[in-house]
Amino acid sequence: MRVGPVRPTGGAGRPGRPHGRRRRPLAVVVLVATAAALAGCATIPTSGPIGTGEVVVRQPGAPVPLAIAPEQDAPPEQIVGGFLRAVDAGIFDEFATARQFLTFEASSDWDPRARTVVYEGGGPDIVRQEDGTVLLTVPVAATIDAGGRLAETPPETREEVAFELAQNPEGQWRISALEDGVLLSSPTFEQFFRRTPVYFATADLQYLVPDVRWFASRNQATAAVEALLAGPSPWLRDAVRTGVPDGARLSTTAVTVDRGIAQVDLSVETRLASASERALLQAQLDATLMRQQGVLVNEVQMLIAGAPVDPPTVPTLAVDPAPAEGPYVLVDGVLGLLERGEVTPLAGIGPLPPEADNPALQPDGGVVAVRLGTSRVAVVPADGTGVVPVLTGTGLVPPSVDRFGWVWSAERASGGLLVAARADGTAVQVELPWLMGRTVVALAVSADGARVAVTSTGPEGPAVDVAEVARLEDGTPRQSGEPLRLAPALVDVGTVTWVDEVTLGVLGRTESQAAATAHLVEVGGLTSALPLVDGAVGLAAGRGERGLYVLSADGVLSVRQGQSWAVVAEGVQGVAFPR
């Protein structure tokens, strides 16, 4: 249903914070998504605000894979195939059946948790070589290291694994030599592994930052705590801190969860932690265990060497906060809040120059930035005085504003640098050597300020990267490190936005797609494509997939709804959320 059409007009409003007082609403061309059909006697509200959010649906328990011991007189190829099937069930029997396919020496040496190769397709190719070795070839979807860190693989990736076999004294073939790790089928991985964020704190102790791992559901809580005690991943290490003292580990074999209460028994080294460190550790444990998918934890009790400890006063750290409001849209040079079919211009901000595009807002509303053409990035004061350029260049990418008020951008030909500036004109350069020789397409700083996502192209192809942002005590960006590379299937990349604390929205295209479409890219996880929106050029997100907006080249703004998109506005030149 079309509401309007009335376009915003110029004129400065009353001074004030961008998210505070606003001028009288002005309508734009807005289309309201149709409601779902009613069924039975249920009623759907026809008035009141529209909210967005994520619904978690818990699936019933999946059937446990059946492990079958080796058959009598089975040939080598059948032994290897049976071993693979037993490995699928190994997360439930601690690989006891799988070890029956190995010689005693091979079983003693084999570490199944060193590496996991997730394979897809109809199954592996198993061929016996002339020297008696059995060669197995699988199409690889992803790999997971011993710490639970998942890496997607490029399309058509295949891995060869060799197994040596020998006959035991009873004349039965058994695997006598194999590599550490396991091969796991995609269905088994999807059913029994869970994405598990492990949390560390920002340097200023204001946010908890997720470090995504993947663990089998059977021992998810224990594996998550072990990962927390081991520390953050190398790519994130310099941007976060932890309350775990050196040498601390679990003093029991498992984290127990009973009636929603998780007990974490830590070694005596934990007593070396200060009161503030122990409080931070408790906050990390709470977030890591209470936000797990598939494990109900309402309380986390910390013990040291079996003895309960007095619960510390846990600091309040933000975890994946949603923007207070949004989206904000740029229409005919006016920037305002779009809600219920109207745009309310931001207080104190008059009409922007005609070349203004790609608005960006600080999470608390303190700083608003726009790009002016491709040569300048400017802040927009809330006193009606007009834009103030803070960055200049020859080909700047659209800006991103972090929670400290730094406005980020980069030259497309970056030279291995990102640049950030404050409203007072102070500017810094952040070196990213891995960007040297690449063309930056877009960037976005996470809500916690500890990570920056960058899309780029280069001689070795397009890339989606996330890197740490280490800062000085006052929040000034100081340095970054080697990135975490994501979404290797994309052959073309465009704009990027943070959908939530562990998910990016990326405009891109795979080899099989004719046009760029929105993809959900998990930071440390998997990539999935969303339905195509013709002419998509921009993305913005509140929190979660249902808060994702796509802007088309013709100014049509659409929001994710059900399994498709619903048009909510037309005539839009830019869209952003304060995150």
N, C-alpha and C positions, 0 to 999 in steps of 0.2 A: 504494500500500500504506500502510495506516494504522499509524503507530508511536506508541505511547502508548495512551490519552490520560492524561498526568499533567500537572498544572498547576504552575507555579512557586509556591513559598510564600514568605512574608515572611522578615524577619530580615536583619540587616546582616552582611556578610562581613568578612574581614580588610582593613585599610586597604591601599591600594596604588593604582597608576595604573590607570585604567579598562581599558587594553589590556594590563595586565601580569598579575598573579596573579588568578585567578578562583576562585570557589567551585565546589564539586562540581556537575556538570551536573544540571539538572532537565529532564525531558522536557516537551514541549508536544504538542498535536495537530499532527502533521506528516505530510504526504503526500509520498511519494517518487515522482518522475516515472519512468514506465516506460522501460526501455531499448529501443533500436531493435532490430529483428529482425536476426538474424545471417545472413550470406550466405557461401557457399563455406567455406573452411577457416579463415577469420579468427576470432580469439577476442577477446572484450572483457573487460577486467578486471572482476571482481565485488567487489573490495575496494579499500581505499585512499581517499584524499581525492578529492573532486570539485573540479575546477578549471574556471574560465571563461576565455575568451579570444576573440580575434578571429582569423579565418583570412583571409589575403589570397589571392585567386585571381586569377592573371594570365590575362587572356583573350588568345587569339591575335589577331594584327593584323587590324584591320578593313579592308575594301576602301576604297581611296582614291577619293573622288568624282571623276568624270570631267569635266573642263572642256572645253566645246565652243565654238569660236569663233563669232562671229555668222554667221548664214546670209545668203546673198546675197538682197537685196531683201526682207528681213524687215520687217514693219510695226512701228510703235513699241511696241505691246503685247508683241510677240514679242521685241523687243530687251530690254525690261525683264525679261521672264521669263527669257530666256537669261542676262542679267546676274546675276540672283539665283542661278541654278544654278552659274554660274562662281564666284560669291562663296563658295559652299559648298566649292569646291575650292581657294579662294584661300590657305588656310593651308598648302598644299603647293606652290603655284607662285608664292607672294608676290604673288598677285592679278594675275599677268601676263595671264592670259586675260580676267579680268574687265575689265581696263583696255582691252581691244580693243573693248568695247561703249561706250567713252567717247570724246568728242572729245579732241584733244590738250590743250586748255586745261583741260577738266574733269579729265582724268587727272592733270595736273600739280598741281591744287589739292586733289584728293581724298585724305583721310587715312583709310584703312580701319580703322585701329586706334584711332581716337578713341572709338568706342562700338560695342558689339555688342548688337543686339536679337535675342533668341532667341524665335522664333515657333513656335507649335504649330498643330495642326489639319491639315486637308487641304491647306493652302497658302494663299497670299495671294490676295485679290481684286484684279484688275488692270483698271482702267477708264480709257479715254481720254476726257479732258474736251473740251469744245467749243473751248477755247483751245489744244488740242494737247498740253497737259500730260497725263502719264500718272500717275494716282493709284493708289497701292497701299495696301491696308488689310490688316493682319495681326493675329491674336490673339496677344498678347504673354505669354510665360511668365516672362521675366526680362530684365534689362538688365545689361551689364557695362561698366564705364568703362575708360578708357585704362590705369588701374593694375591692372586685373584684378579689381576689386571688384564682386561680383555682388549684385543686389537683385532679389528675387522681386517680382512684381507682383500686385495683387489680381485675383481671378477676373473674367473678362469684360473685362479691359483690352484695348483695341485701339489701334493706332497707325496714323496715316496718314502716308505718305511720298510726296512729289511729285517727279516726274522731268520735267525739261524736255528736249526732244529737238530736234535739228536735223539737216538733211541735209548730208553732207560733199560735197566736190567731185565724188565719184563717184556722188552721188545716194543714198547709203546712210544710213539713219537711225542716229544715234548719240546717246547721252545727253550733253547739253551742260551740265546743272546738276543737282547732287544734294547732299544733306547728307553731311557726314563720317560715317564709321562704316559698319557693314554690318548686313544682316539675315541671320540664320543660322537654319536649320531646327533643330528640337529633335533629330531623329536625328543630324544632323551634330555638334551640340554634345555630345550624350551620348557619341558615339564618339570624338571627337577633342579634347575639352577635359578638363583634369584639375584637380581641387581641389588647391591648392598652398599649404600653410601656410608663411608667411614668419615667421621667429622674431626676437623682440626680448627683452631681458632685463628682469626685474623690477628695481625700483630698488635692492634689496638684493643683487642678483646671485645669487639662489638658484634662480630658475626661468627657463625660457625660455617666452615667451608667444606663441602663434600668431596671426598676422594673415592670415586666409584670403583667398587670391586664386584666380582661375581663368585658366589659360593653355592655349593650344593645345599639344598634346603634342609637336609638331615642334620648338618652341623653348622648351620648358618650363624647362629649366635656366637659359638665358640670361635669360628674362623674370623668373624668380624672383630671380636675383641683382640685376637692375636694380631690382626692387621693393624688395629689401632695402636697396640703396644709397640709394634715394629716401626711405626712412624709413617709419615706421608710419602707418596711417590716422589721420585727424583724431580720430575717436572714441576712439582708444586712446593717443594721443600722450603725454599727461601722466602715464600710469601705467607707462611702460616707458622703457628707455634702450637705446642702441646704441653699438657700437664704431666706427661709420663716421665718419671725419673729414669736415669740411665740404669739399665739392667733389669727393669721391672718386667715381669712375665706372669703368666698364670701359674698358680701354685697347685692347681688341680688339672685334671685332664680335660675338663669341659666346663662351660658356663651352663648352669642349670636354670631352667625356666619352669616354674611351677605356679599355676593359678595366677599367671600374669606378673609374677615377681621373678626377676632375673637376679641370681647371685653370682657375683664376679669375685673370685678369691684370688688375690694378687700376692706375689712373693714379697719377702721382707724388705726388698729394696724400695718398695713403695713408701716405707716409713721415712725415707730420706727426702721425700717431697715436702715443700713448704705448705702451709695452710692454703695459700692462694693457688699453688700448683695442684693440690689435691682437689680443691673446689673446681678448678678447670677440668681436671680429669673426670670428675663426676659429671660435669656438664657434657663432656664428650661421650662418655658411656651412655648417659641418658639419651642423647640424640641418636647415637649409633644403634642402640638396641630398641628404643621405643618407636623408631621410624622404619623398622624393617618390614618388608612385604612378607606376609604369610606367618609372622611370629607375633603373637599378642603379648606385649610387655607394657605394663602400666607403672612399674616401679623397678629401679635398679639398686640393689644393695651391694655396697663394696665391702669386702673383707680383706684383711691382710694376714696371711699365714693362718687362715682358718678363724681368726678372731674378728668379730664385728667391730667396725669403727664408727665413731660418732658421725652422723651425716653432716657433711660440710654445708655451709651456706652457698648454694650454687648460684653463680653469676647468671644474669639474664643476657643471653646472647641471641641475636636474631638468626632465625633459620628460615630461609626462603620466603621472606615477606612478600606479600602481594602489593602492587602499587595502590596507593590510597584511592586513586581515581584514574580515569582514562577510558578511551584513548583521547589524545589531543590531536587536532587536525589543523592543517593549514589550508584555508579556503580564501581565494581572492586576496591574498596578502594578509589575512587576519588569522592569528593563532588562537585557538580556543578549545574548550572541553566539549566533546560530543557526548551528549546524554539525552535519552528519550527524544530523539529526533531534532534536537536543537544544538547549536554551537554557542557556548557562552565565552566571549572573548576574555583572555587573561587580563586582569586589572593592570592598568598602567602601560600596556603594550599596544601601541598604535599600529597602523598598517605597516607591514614590512616592505622592503624594496621588492620590485617585481622579480629580481633574480634570486630571491631567497627561496631555499628549499631545504628538505631534510631536517626538520626541527629535532632537537634533542633536549631532554630535561633532566636535571638533577633529581635523584629520588625524593628529596625533601622539598623540592620546588624552588630552591634558592637560585639556581642558575639555569637560564634558557639559552640555547645556542642554535644558530642556523648556519647553513653554508650559503655564501653569496657567489653564485656562479661556480667556478671550479678553482678560483684563485684566492678566496678568502673564507675564513670561518670567523663568525662574530658572535658575541654575546648580546643579549637583548635585555637591557635594564628595565626594571618595572616602574620607572619614573617618567616614561613617555619621551625620553630624550633621543631615542633612535638607537640603531645598532652600533656596536663598538667592535671593530675587527680586532682579534687577538692572535690570529695566525694568518700568514700569507704564504703563497706558493704559486706553483704553476699548474698543478693538477691535484688538488686536495680531495680526499675521499670524504664522504659525509661524516659529521662529528658524532661523538658519543661523550656523554657527561657522566663522570663517576660521582660517588657519594661524597667525596671530598671537595667537589666543585671544580675539578680539573676537566677541561674540554680537550678531548683527544681527537687527533686526525693523523693523516700521513700523506706524503706525496705518493702518487701512484707508482712512480719510479722511486721506491723508498730509499734505496741505498742502505737498507738494513736498519732503518730508524722509524720509530713512531714519535710524534710530538704531542705535547700536552701543555696547555696554558690556563692560567687563572684569569678571572675577570679583571684583575689589576694589571694584566699584561705580562706577569711573570711566566716564563716559558722554560720547559726542560725537554731534553731529548732522551728517549729510552732506546737503547741499542738492542736490536734483535738480529744478530749476525746471520741467522738462518733465513732472513728475508732478503739478504743481499742478492741482487740480480733478479729479483722477482717483482712482479707488478701487483701492488696492493689493490684489491677490489673494494673491500669494506672491513670495518672493525666494530666491535662492541665490547665494552667493559662490563663485567658482571656486577650484579647488585652489591655483592660483598666487597668489590673493589680489588680482589686478590687475583683476578684472572681477566685476560683479554682474549677474545676470539677474533681471528683474522682470516679472511678469505683472500686468496692470491692466485696468480698464475705465473708460470715460469717455464724454463726449458724442459723440466721433467713433468710438466702438466699442472693442472689446477690442484689446489690444496685447501683444506679447512683445518686450521690449527688453533689450539688453545694453549696459552703460555701464562706463566705466573707473572704477577706484578709485585715486586718487592718495593717497600716504601720506607721513607724516613719516618721518624716519630710523629712529625706533623702531617703525614699523609702524602708528602711529595713523592711522586713515582721516582724510583731510584734505578732499578734494573729489571731485566727479565732473563729467562734462560731458554734452554732447549724446549721445544713445544711438544705437546701431545697431538699427533696427527690423526685426523678423523676422516670418515666418509670416503674411503679410497675409490668407491664405485663412481663418484661424480666426475664427469668429464668436462663440466662447465660449472662455474660457481658465480654467485652474485651476492646480494646483500645478506647480512647475518644479524640475528637478534637472539637475545636470551629468552627462551620460553619459560623456563624455570631454572632452579639451581643446578640441574644436571642435564639440561636439554637445550640445544640450539635449534632455532629455525633458520634454515639456509635455502635460499633460492638456488636451484641448480638442476642439472640434467645428467642422467645416466646415458649410457650408449644406446639403450633401448627406448629412450624417451625423445620425442620429436621437439619438445619445447621445455623451457625451464619451468619447474614447479616447486612448490614448497616441500622441503624435507625436514623431518624431525631427526636430529643428530644427537644421540646421547654422548655426553662427554665421558668417554671410557666405556661406551656401550655400542649399541646397534643403530643403524640408519633405516628409516622407513619413509616412503614417499606418500604425500597427501594428494588428493584429487587436484587435477589441473585447473588453474584459473588463467584464462586467456590473457596474454599480455602482462603478466605479473612483473612488477618492477620493485616493489617495496614490501617489507614485513615489519610488523610491530606486535608485541605480545604483552598482555597483562601478566597472568600466571597460568600456565597449563595450556594444553592444546585447545581447549574451548575458549581461551582468551586470545587466540592468534588471529590477527587481521592481515589481509593481503590487499595491497594497493596495485591497481592496474594502470597501464600507461595512459588510458583514457580517463583517469580520475575516479574510477569506480572502486569503492572500498567495500570489502567483503569480510565476514567473520565466519569462523569455523562453526558449523551447526550440523549435528548428526554426522552423516557420512559424506557431507558435501559442504558447500559454502552458501551463505545468505548475504545478499547485497544490503548494506546498511546506509550508504551515502554515495553521492556522486559529486563531481566537481572538486574533488580533494586533490591537493597538490603535495601533501606530506602528512605522515601519521607517526605518532610516537607515544610511548608510555614513559612515565618518570621512573626508570629502573636502570 
